[in-house]
Amino acid sequence: MTAGETLHDYYMRIFEQNVRGLVEGHLPDEPYFCVKTTGTTGKPKYFVHGKNFYETFISSSMALVLIAFSREWGENVLDNNTNALNLIAPPPYISGWALKFWSNFLNFIPPIEVADKIRDMGKKFSIALRMIEKGYKIHMAGGSGALLYMICKYFSDQEYFLKESYRMSSNWNKKFLILMKLLITKLSSNKRKNLRDIMPLKGVLIGSTDARLYADFFEKEFGVQPLNSYGSTEFGSAMFGRPDRKMDFMPNLKSLYFEFLDSMGEVKKLHELKKGESYELVGTPFYTMLVRYRIGDMFRVIDFYDGMPVFSFEGRVQTIISIYDYFRVTEDIMAKVLVEANFKASDRWVVSKILHPREKLYVLFEKEWPLSEGEAERRIFDALNNIHPEFRDYVRDFRISVPGEAVKVEFLSRGTFTRYAIKQAKKNVPLGQYKPPKIIPPEKFQILEDLRDCSRNA
């Protein structure tokens, strides 16, 4: 990068110099930019998209921002003094490609020019906090629910994050500096900050599949309901909520042609979907080289809105836990179960299954509540009974008499998932693998072992 060059301009320049000529004539549009996947399920890869794809993506981002701020249709929501938290992944990741456009309307904290030069997320947190302490207020925040929740905890309770950084650092000079900062924080008369004072949020945009886990947190802490958005490197902005239904997914027909696979492998169009059924999304994004692309995500039809199906995220096709083929749990089902079990606003959990001596659900999460593992098993068991009909059938048909016969809970020490992310970052793995997958099939037991190691190293 040249002096003063943003990542947006750098990747556009590299694209013009090295890529455009290679793909000219292979797209149904003028080749315009490259987007990098986060590598959630494997090695990252790049996709080349056309100019009209980019313009549609920007147009969709306008709708997202306006709806995130709106409490009702037609509301005037933006002014020149709106500050937005800038802690999302920058270009070449899809989430970062709209930042330069929005810098014309929003004041980013920290500014793009500063954030682009820093890879360390902890440093970005620190810079943002310093700017907040100088009087900058945050009116809008966007990103994954887990990251935003972590940021809020960082801003309101620095001691916890400093302690974790001290434990994980192997450099004694760095340990000393962290310890000094920790002592200063402990001696400070204002250890904890009121989140609503420093972040008087008017809108929250959650660009991932875990919005429902954090809806109660944002409504309680900030008085705003987050806008749920589903997008991807391949599809751009594919689905998002509406001002009167912010938590639900509705198709963005400007971005792609929607098709779906049912449980029998048959292709269904939007008007052929049925309420209560789950489908795998198959998309043909406009102005790209992709046709009938299977991204591997499942959605359930929960309602119809003026004839348009309304969806909730069900999970990834390859991340479904089946117990004796009797009942299945997906990421979405487990998220709802944990909310039902009163384990709210926590993203620090994973689910697998035990094979011997009998199959059962295996839930690992950080202990944030004063209860035993047995009590947690009972809560999850009761929640499954309340919201999962197939689980009720399983309990009846297999004559399950106690929760422990169907569910096993293992508590991990506080900070396990933070330490796991730090450990993954040190391995230089793709960004999408910093967090463990929510649903871990038994053959990926090493992820569970890594989490236990991080728990023991507290």
Secondary structure, DSSP 8 states (H G I E B T S, - for coil): --TT--HHHHHHHHHHHHTHHHHTTSSSS-EEEEEE---SSSS--EEEEEHHHHHHHHHHHHHHHHHHH-SSTT-----TT-EEE--S--TTBGGGTTHHHHTTT-EEES-HHHHTT---HHHHHHHHHHHHHTT----EEEE-HHHHHHHHHHHH-HHHHHHHHHHH---HHHHHHHHHHHHHHHH-S--S--HHHH---SEEEE-SS-HHHHHHHHHHHHS---EEEEEETTTEEEEEEETTEEEEEEE-TTTEEEEEE-TTS-EEEGGG--TT-EEEEEEEETTSS-SSEEEEEEEEEEEEETTEEEEEEEEETT--EEETTTEEE-HHHHHHHHHHTT-TT---EEEEEE-SSS-EEEEEEE--SS--HHHHHHHHHHHHHHH-HHHHHHHHHTT--SGGGTEEEEEE-TTHHHHHHHHHHHTT--GGGSS--SB--GGGHHHHHHHHHHHHT-
